[in-house]
Amino acid sequence: MSATAHEASSHHGSRQFAGLLIGAVGVVYGDIGTSPLYAFREALRPFAHDGAAPHEVIGLISLMIWTLTIIVTFKYVLFLLRADNDGEGGTLSLLALLMKKTKRHATIFFFAGIIGAALFIGDAMITPALSVLSALEGLKLVTPVFTPYVLPIAVAIMLMVFLVQSVGTAAVSKLFGPITLVWFVVMGIAGLLHIADDTSIFAALNPFYAFDFITHAGFVGLVILGAVFLTVTGAEALYADLGHFGRKPIQVAWFAVVFPSLALNYLGQGALVLKNPAAASDPFFLLFPEWAMLPAVLLATAATIIASQAVITGAFSLARQAIHLGFLPRLEICFTSASNTGQIYVPAVNMVLLIGVLALIFSFGSSESLATAYGISVTGAMVVTTILSFQFLRAVWGWTVLAALAVLLPLFVLESVFLSANLLKIHDGGYVPVLIAAVLIAMMWTWKKGTLLVRDKAARNDIPLAQFVRSIERKSEHSPVDVPGTAIFLSSVPDMAPSVLLHNIKHNRVLHEQNVILNIRTASRPYVPESQRVTIERISPRFSKIQLNFGFMEDQNVSAAMPLCRQAGFQFEIMSTSFYVGRRKLVGDPNTGLPRWQDRLFIAMAGFAIDPSDYFQLPSNRVVELGEQMVI
């Protein structure tokens, strides 16, 4: 390579890294970047009557900075970003990897995975409502005239955010990074300018003050811990967005931009309250001079919209993973970018999130009230991730039990303390994320349990494929009529004769000259290269088995995969090919199978499932559906 070409390649690589870095600032850290709006304010609330003493303010700021350091820096940025599943992160990615590597304790890890996923969805409902309300409430400081309009404006913004999801975020996402970068810079400068208000706040950098605060605060300290944990909201996004940006940009963004800005802002808020205890009512916005208040509110609102967008996109990605891993029924998934498969839109999930967010806004009415409902979902998801990480260290990295415990037990204890602190808020609204998670866990558990029951019932009438092929190819007077063309029968059990094939012969009495049993398999890795997409096995002159392999992050597009089948040696003419799909009508039976409530829930969820021909994107004019009734 010439020097000029090398320089051009290096320049292109630098520009690409810079783009990923700015994108990571916007998407990955959008949520955690809005925490200063409310975290310190809520932590000070128990001192509202008497005011916080200087050592208590320093202790609180020390707690916040060291919570960021231990949980975000050590656990997520330095450790979990390395615990990837072929470059993908997140609770379900980690679960899929563990299920691939080991079958031990499979039930425990399955429930841990769906609990973590359910808590993340609950977080995706609360975060937009809390963040946007926190930002808009700064309008009250500009002028009290805005007070009656905070709630309507919040509702209007949320409606706009959710309605534009179907358009896609390709164009909007280009603005995410720069706006959030400005937000972090402004936050850092605002905090830096106030540190001089009382330089004793630098003592907060010493972890002794955090420890001293907790050991002497008693029960109040446990309550305050629930608010302190608000500083790390959005930390799970670090892990979930690993596949979109890569480890290095996320790590550099944290150390170069995000962590310094957050630390400076919290130090500035602490110094401001030490100088002027009355500023405890809203220490973030009071960092700004009166002339900058309105621009700060507008920038904060933009930042919270971006944070909302990031967590909504994460919910879409998680839903797709859950569908492909068999935890949810097949739902409609729309791809909003021709070049980025990570930009998707799931209408059903979008509607559920919108209803949940609006219900939270109307029910709680203010960020102060809503903050009490926050924390449980975040801490719960983090505890689950730590539990799964323990098995990851043992099964994937080959660590001993003692070594894994030495690294993760302190984190587990710390996060369990935070979870306990947040559980104290159950009666003040903390029950909301618990109820949301409980409903989602019940749904995922029911769907997994129900699909296994359906599969077992269907298996009772199954005929081994090899046996069926031998019997059908023995010519007799009862043999079906031979017809030209190719028939492709979708089947989830490739070694058994598909029921749709048996029904076709039973009712139509025909057999095509070429018959294919098509099995679509979801791998436990995020992406499968095209060279491994298709596996073909010839059973007899008229029967073949084809397996299409997709990663759990991929669009399972059969039409797009068919040319790869031709390249692999399967010859067919699409205009003489029919795709046969079975359709089941489920009927509940309280005396067998699932309990009555799960029967109803499973059947209702099945009703929301998208048609298989649409989900697998079969050629619309080449599909034949045959139905059957099944009692569960």
Backbone hydrogen bonds, N-H to C=O, Kabsch-Sander energy under -0.5 kcal/mol:
donor,donor_aa,acceptor,acceptor_aa,energy
6,H,2,S,-2.6
7,E,3,A,-2.4
8,A,4,T,-2.4
9,S,5,A,-2.7
10,S,6,H,-2.6
11,H,7,E,-2.7
12,H,8,A,-2.6
13,G,9,S,-2.6
14,S,10,S,-2.3
15,R,11,H,-2.4
16,Q,12,H,-2.5
17,F,13,G,-2.4
18,A,14,S,-2.5
19,G,15,R,-2.3
20,L,16,Q,-2.2
21,L,17,F,-2.7
22,I,18,A,-2.5
23,G,19,G,-2.4
24,A,20,L,-2.5
25,V,21,L,-1.9
26,G,22,I,-1.8
27,V,23,G,-3.0
28,V,24,A,-0.8
29,Y,24,A,-1.5
33,G,29,Y,-1.7
34,T,31,D,-1.5
35,S,32,I,-0.9
37,L,34,T,-1.5
38,Y,35,S,-1.8
39,A,35,S,-2.8
42,E,38,Y,-2.5
43,A,39,A,-2.0
44,L,40,F,-1.7
45,R,41,R,-0.5
45,R,42,E,-0.6
47,F,44,L,-1.9
48,A,45,R,-2.1
51,G,47,F,-3.0
56,E,53,A,-0.7
57,V,53,A,-2.2
58,I,54,P,-2.4
59,G,55,H,-2.1
60,L,56,E,-2.4
61,I,57,V,-2.4
62,S,58,I,-2.4
63,L,59,G,-2.3
64,M,60,L,-2.2
65,I,61,I,-2.5
66,W,62,S,-2.4
67,T,63,L,-1.9
68,L,64,M,-2.2
69,T,65,I,-2.0
70,I,66,W,-2.6
71,I,67,T,-2.2
72,V,67,T,-0.7
72,V,68,L,-0.8
73,T,68,L,-2.1
74,F,69,T,-1.9
75,K,70,I,-1.6
76,Y,71,I,-1.4
77,V,72,V,-3.1
78,L,73,T,-2.1
79,F,74,F,-0.7
80,L,75,K,-3.3
81,L,76,Y,-1.8
82,R,79,F,-2.1
83,A,80,L,-1.4
84,D,82,R,-1.4
85,N,88,E,-3.1
86,D,84,D,-0.8
88,E,85,N,-1.4
94,L,90,G,-2.5
95,L,91,T,-2.4
96,A,92,L,-2.7
97,L,93,S,-2.0
98,L,94,L,-2.3
99,M,95,L,-2.5
100,K,96,A,-1.4
101,K,97,L,-2.0
102,T,98,L,-2.7
106,A,103,K,-1.2
109,F,105,H,-2.2
110,F,106,A,-2.4
111,F,107,T,-2.4
112,A,108,I,-2.3
113,G,109,F,-2.6
114,I,110,F,-2.3
115,I,111,F,-2.2
116,G,112,A,-2.3
117,A,113,G,-2.3
118,A,114,I,-2.5
119,L,115,I,-2.4
120,F,116,G,-1.8
121,I,117,A,-1.9
122,G,118,A,-2.1
123,D,119,L,-2.2
124,A,120,F,-2.0
125,M,121,I,-0.9
125,M,122,G,-0.7
126,I,122,G,-1.9
127,T,123,D,-2.8
129,A,125,M,-0.9
130,L,126,I,-2.8
131,S,127,T,-2.8
132,V,128,P,-2.2
133,L,129,A,-1.9
134,S,130,L,-2.3
135,A,131,S,-2.1
136,L,132,V,-2.6
137,E,133,L,-2.0
138,G,135,A,-1.4
139,L,136,L,-2.2
140,K,137,E,-1.1
141,L,138,G,-1.0
142,V,138,G,-0.9
143,T,139,L,-2.2
146,F,143,T,-1.8
147,T,144,P,-1.5
149,Y,146,F,-1.7
150,V,146,F,-0.6
150,V,147,T,-1.1
153,I,149,Y,-2.3
154,A,150,V,-2.3
155,V,151,L,-2.4
156,A,152,P,-2.4
157,I,153,I,-2.6
158,M,154,A,-2.4
159,L,155,V,-2.5
160,M,156,A,-2.2
161,V,157,I,-2.8
162,F,158,M,-2.3
163,L,159,L,-2.2
164,V,160,M,-1.8
165,Q,162,F,-0.8
166,S,163,L,-0.6
167,V,164,V,-1.0
168,G,164,V,-1.0
168,G,165,Q,-0.6
173,S,169,T,-3.0
174,K,170,A,-0.5
174,K,171,A,-0.8
175,L,172,V,-1.9
176,F,172,V,-0.8
177,G,173,S,-0.9
179,I,175,L,-2.2
180,T,176,F,-2.6
181,L,177,G,-2.9
182,V,178,P,-2.4
183,W,179,I,-2.3
184,F,180,T,-2.6
185,V,181,L,-2.3
186,V,182,V,-2.9
187,M,183,W,-2.6
188,G,184,F,-2.7
189,I,185,V,-2.6
190,A,186,V,-2.7
191,G,187,M,-2.2
192,L,188,G,-2.6
193,L,189,I,-2.5
194,H,190,A,-0.5
194,H,191,G,-1.1
195,I,191,G,-0.9
195,I,192,L,-0.7
196,A,192,L,-0.5
197,D,194,H,-2.0
198,D,195,I,-1.3
201,I,198,D,-1.8
202,F,199,T,-1.8
203,A,200,S,-1.8
204,A,201,I,-2.2
205,L,202,F,-1.9
206,N,203,A,-2.0
209,Y,206,N,-1.5
210,A,206,N,-0.6
211,F,207,P,-2.3
212,D,208,F,-3.0
213,F,209,Y,-2.1
214,I,210,A,-2.0
215,T,211,F,-2.4
216,H,212,D,-1.3
217,A,213,F,-1.2
218,G,214,I,-0.7
220,V,217,A,-0.8
221,G,217,A,-0.5
221,G,218,G,-0.5
222,L,218,G,-1.0
223,V,219,F,-1.7
224,I,220,V,-2.6
225,L,221,G,-1.8
226,G,222,L,-0.9
226,G,223,V,-0.7
227,A,223,V,-0.7
227,A,224,I,-0.8
228,V,224,I,-2.5
229,F,225,L,-2.0
230,L,227,A,-1.5
231,T,228,V,-2.0
232,V,229,F,-1.7
233,T,230,L,-1.2
235,A,232,V,-2.0
237,A,234,G,-1.1
238,L,234,G,-0.6
238,L,235,A,-1.2
239,Y,235,A,-0.7
240,A,236,E,-2.5
241,D,237,A,-2.3
242,L,239,Y,-1.3
244,H,241,D,-0.8
245,F,241,D,-1.3
246,G,242,L,-2.7
250,I,246,G,-1.2
251,Q,247,R,-2.4
252,V,248,K,-2.9
253,A,249,P,-2.4
254,W,250,I,-1.7
255,F,251,Q,-2.2
256,A,252,V,-2.8
257,V,253,A,-1.8
258,V,253,A,-2.3
259,F,254,W,-2.8
261,S,257,V,-1.8
262,L,258,V,-2.6
263,A,259,F,-2.7
264,L,260,P,-2.6
265,N,261,S,-2.2
266,Y,262,L,-2.6
267,L,263,A,-2.4
268,G,264,L,-2.4
269,Q,265,N,-2.6
270,G,266,Y,-2.4
271,A,267,L,-2.5
272,L,268,G,-2.3
273,V,269,Q,-2.1
274,L,270,G,-2.1
275,K,271,A,-2.0
276,N,272,L,-3.1
279,A,276,N,-2.5
280,A,277,P,-1.7
281,S,278,A,-1.4
282,D,279,A,-1.4
286,L,282,D,-1.8
287,L,284,F,-1.6
288,F,285,F,-1.5
292,A,289,P,-1.3
293,M,289,P,-0.5
293,M,290,E,-1.1
296,A,292,A,-2.1
297,V,293,M,-2.3
298,L,294,L,-2.5
299,L,295,P,-2.5
300,A,296,A,-2.6
301,T,297,V,-2.5
302,A,298,L,-2.2
303,A,299,L,-2.5
304,T,300,A,-2.4
305,I,301,T,-2.2
306,I,302,A,-2.1
307,A,303,A,-2.4
308,S,304,T,-2.4
309,Q,305,I,-2.6
310,A,306,I,-2.4
311,V,307,A,-2.0
312,I,308,S,-2.2
313,T,309,Q,-2.6
314,G,310,A,-2.0
315,A,311,V,-1.7
316,F,312,I,-2.0
317,S,313,T,-2.3
318,L,314,G,-2.5
319,A,315,A,-2.4
320,R,316,F,-2.2
321,Q,317,S,-2.2
322,A,318,L,-2.6
323,I,319,A,-2.4
324,H,320,R,-2.4
325,L,321,Q,-2.0
326,G,323,I,-1.3
327,F,322,A,-3.3
328,L,322,A,-1.0
334,C,345,Y,-3.2
336,T,334,C,-0.6
336,T,343,Q,-2.0
337,S,343,Q,-0.6
341,T,339,S,-0.6
343,Q,340,N,-1.5
344,I,342,G,-1.2
345,Y,334,C,-2.6
350,N,346,V,-2.6
351,M,347,P,-2.3
352,V,348,A,-2.1
353,L,349,V,-2.6
354,L,350,N,-2.4
355,I,351,M,-2.5
356,G,352,V,-2.4
357,V,353,L,-2.9
358,L,354,L,-2.6
359,A,355,I,-2.3
360,L,356,G,-2.1
361,I,357,V,-2.4
362,F,358,L,-2.5
363,S,359,A,-2.3
364,F,360,L,-2.5
365,G,360,L,-0.6
365,G,361,I,-1.9
370,L,366,S,-2.2
371,A,367,S,-2.3
372,T,368,E,-0.5
372,T,369,S,-0.8
373,A,370,L,-1.3
374,Y,370,L,-0.6
374,Y,371,A,-0.7
379,T,375,G,-3.0
380,G,376,I,-2.6
381,A,377,S,-2.1
382,M,378,V,-2.0
383,V,379,T,-2.4
384,V,380,G,-2.1
385,T,381,A,-2.2
386,T,382,M,-2.1
387,I,383,V,-2.1
388,L,384,V,-2.5
389,S,385,T,-2.2
390,F,386,T,-1.5
391,Q,387,I,-1.2
392,F,388,L,-1.9
393,L,389,S,-2.6
394,R,390,F,-1.4
395,A,391,Q,-3.4
396,V,392,F,-2.5
397,W,392,F,-1.5
399,W,393,L,-3.0
404,A,400,T,-2.4
405,L,401,V,-2.5
406,A,402,L,-2.4
407,V,403,A,-1.4
408,L,404,A,-2.6
409,L,405,L,-2.6
412,F,408,L,-2.9
413,V,409,L,-2.7
414,L,410,P,-2.4
415,E,411,L,-2.9
416,S,412,F,-2.2
417,V,413,V,-2.1
418,F,414,L,-2.1
419,L,415,E,-2.6
420,S,416,S,-2.6
421,A,417,V,-2.3
422,N,418,F,-2.2
423,L,419,L,-2.1
424,L,420,S,-0.8
424,L,421,A,-0.6
425,K,422,N,-1.9
426,I,423,L,-1.6
428,D,425,K,-0.7
429,G,426,I,-1.2
430,G,425,K,-3.0
431,Y,426,I,-1.6
432,V,429,G,-1.8
434,V,430,G,-1.0
435,L,431,Y,-2.8
436,I,432,V,-2.5
437,A,433,P,-2.7
438,A,434,V,-2.6
439,V,435,L,-2.4
440,L,436,I,-2.1
441,I,437,A,-2.9
442,A,438,A,-2.5
443,M,439,V,-2.1
444,M,440,L,-2.6
445,W,441,I,-2.8
446,T,442,A,-2.5
447,W,443,M,-2.6
448,K,444,M,-2.3
449,K,445,W,-2.6
450,G,446,T,-3.2
451,T,447,W,-2.6
452,L,448,K,-1.7
453,L,449,K,-1.8
454,V,450,G,-2.7
455,R,451,T,-2.3
456,D,452,L,-2.4
457,K,453,L,-2.6
458,A,454,V,-2.6
459,A,455,R,-1.9
460,R,456,D,-0.8
460,R,457,K,-0.7
461,N,458,A,-1.2
462,D,459,A,-1.1
465,L,495,D,-2.7
468,F,464,P,-2.5
469,V,465,L,-2.8
470,R,466,A,-2.0
471,S,467,Q,-2.1
472,I,468,F,-2.7
473,E,469,V,-1.5
474,R,471,S,-0.9
475,K,473,E,-1.0
479,S,476,S,-1.5
481,V,509,R,-2.8
483,V,511,L,-2.1
486,T,576,S,-2.5
487,A,514,Q,-2.7
488,I,578,S,-3.1
489,F,487,A,-0.5
489,F,516,V,-3.3
490,L,488,I,-0.6
490,L,580,Y,-2.0
491,S,518,L,-2.8
496,M,493,V,-1.7
497,A,463,I,-3.1
501,L,498,P,-0.6
502,L,498,P,-1.9
503,H,499,S,-2.7
504,N,500,V,-1.8
505,I,501,L,-2.0
506,K,502,L,-2.5
507,H,503,H,-2.7
508,N,504,N,-2.2
509,R,504,N,-0.7
509,R,505,I,-0.9
510,V,504,N,-0.5
511,L,481,V,-2.8
513,E,483,V,-1.4
514,Q,485,G,-1.3
515,N,542,R,-3.0
516,V,487,A,-2.9
517,I,544,S,-2.7
518,L,489,F,-2.7
518,L,516,V,-0.8
519,N,517,I,-0.6
519,N,546,I,-2.7
521,R,519,N,-0.6
521,R,548,L,-2.9
523,A,521,R,-0.7
523,A,550,F,-3.2
532,Q,529,P,-2.1
533,R,530,E,-1.4
535,T,547,Q,-2.0
537,E,545,K,-2.9
539,I,537,E,-0.5
539,I,543,F,-2.1
540,S,543,F,-2.2
544,S,515,N,-2.1
545,K,537,E,-3.2
546,I,517,I,-2.5
547,Q,535,T,-2.8
548,L,519,N,-2.5
548,L,546,I,-0.5
549,N,533,R,-2.9
549,N,547,Q,-0.5
550,F,521,R,-2.6
550,F,548,L,-0.5
552,F,525,R,-1.6
553,M,526,P,-1.8
554,E,551,G,-1.8
556,Q,554,E,-0.5
557,N,555,D,-1.8
558,V,556,Q,-0.8
558,V,616,F,-2.9
559,S,616,F,-0.6
559,S,617,Q,-1.1
561,A,557,N,-1.0
562,M,558,V,-1.4
564,L,561,A,-0.7
565,C,561,A,-1.2
565,C,562,M,-0.5
566,R,562,M,-1.7
567,Q,563,P,-2.0
568,A,564,L,-1.5
569,G,566,R,-1.3
570,F,565,C,-2.5
571,Q,569,G,-0.8
574,I,572,F,-0.5
576,S,573,E,-1.8
577,T,574,I,-1.4
578,S,486,T,-2.7
579,F,622,R,-3.5
580,Y,488,I,-3.4
580,Y,578,S,-0.6
581,V,579,F,-0.5
581,V,624,V,-2.8
583,R,626,L,-2.4
585,K,628,E,-2.9
586,L,584,R,-0.6
587,V,630,M,-2.6
592,T,589,D,-1.4
594,L,632,I,-1.0
599,D,595,P,-2.6
600,R,596,R,-2.3
601,L,597,W,-2.1
602,F,598,Q,-3.0
603,I,599,D,-2.4
604,A,600,R,-2.3
605,M,601,L,-2.6
606,A,602,F,-2.4
607,G,603,I,-1.6
608,F,604,A,-0.9
608,F,605,M,-0.7
609,A,605,M,-0.6
609,A,606,A,-0.8
610,I,330,R,-3.5
614,D,611,D,-1.1
615,Y,611,D,-2.6
616,F,612,P,-2.8
617,Q,614,D,-0.6
618,L,613,S,-2.7
622,R,619,P,-2.1
623,V,620,S,-0.6
624,V,579,F,-3.2
626,L,581,V,-2.1
628,E,583,R,-2.1
630,M,585,K,-2.8
632,I,587,V,-2.8
